[in-house]
Amino acid sequence: MRPGPGQRPDGLTGELLALASLPDDSPTLPEHLSTIVRLSASVVGPVDYASVTVSDGRGHRTPASSGAVAEAVDAAQYSEGTGPCLLALHSGEMVGVPDVVGVVVWPGFRDVAWRYGIRASLSIPLFAGSGAPVAGLNLYAREVAGMRLLIQRVQDCYGASSTSARPPMDAGSEQLLAGLAGALQTRDLVQRALGVLMDRDNVPVGTAYRRLVEEAGSGGSLTGAAMAVLGQYTR
């Protein structure tokens, strides 16, 4: 059933949209990340394992995962100080590895992934209200073909590849893709509202962001606050 007007979609799509509307320091952010990991591993067809990578200023860690395999592949990257999960988190761009065997630049990641039967991976930056990445979603697969198509479809979402027609995927993958596309739209909406506040109040972006969070109120959605700001601007 499609959500009605004003209703947020359920499942993985809804969780990704909710995350994009949260203040970066929301106390519910870890819960959303954990749910995104659980759903990614259970409903996205090509994915066998999932995790999230975060940085706490002292290093990197995996606060949520679907199991020991994902944690081991993450840990190999933390130990080496490089890898697709770290690149996605710090660059803000998705990083697809359609075939682990061909990886040259991340030997630690490649060797541990291969040892655990991982043949392809996809790391996607996740962001909350400020638009800066708050985590990297890591998706690991034992089969190459399905993940290759998922990588292509995610690249389409980010405008990183041709938007020519792609074959449809399983329902869970389509939830992921819809959530990512919607989150990007939410980020654009919030950024436009921040621009309005910066111009209106003659303040830097950090101050504008704090004011938008205040307008959203405790537990409020930055999407709603951004729409209100933009509505006032267009009157």
Sequence and secondary structure as in RCSB ss.txt:
>XXXX:A:sequence
MRPGPGQRPDGLTGELLALASLPDDSPTLPEHLSTIVRLSASVVGPVDYASVTVSDGRGHRTPASSGAVAEAVDA
AQYSEGTGPCLLALHSGEMVGVPDVVGVVVWPGFRDVAWRYGIRASLSIPLFAGSGAPVAGLNLYAREVAGMRLL
IQRVQDCYGASSTSARPPMDAGSEQLLAGLAGALQTRDLVQRALGVLMDRDNVPVGTAYRRLVEEAGSGGSLTGA
AMAVLGQYTR
>XXXX:A:secstr
    TT    HHHHHHHHHHTS TT TTHHHHHHHHHHHHHHH TT SEEEEEEE SS EEEEEESSHHHHHHHH
HHHHHT SHHHHHHHH S EEES GGG  S HHHHHHHHHTT  EEEEEEEE TTSSEEEEEEEEES HHHHHHH
HHHHHHHTT S  S      HHHHHHHHHHHHHHHHHHHHHHHHHHHHHHHT  HHHHHHHHHHHH TT  HHHH
HHHHHHHHH 
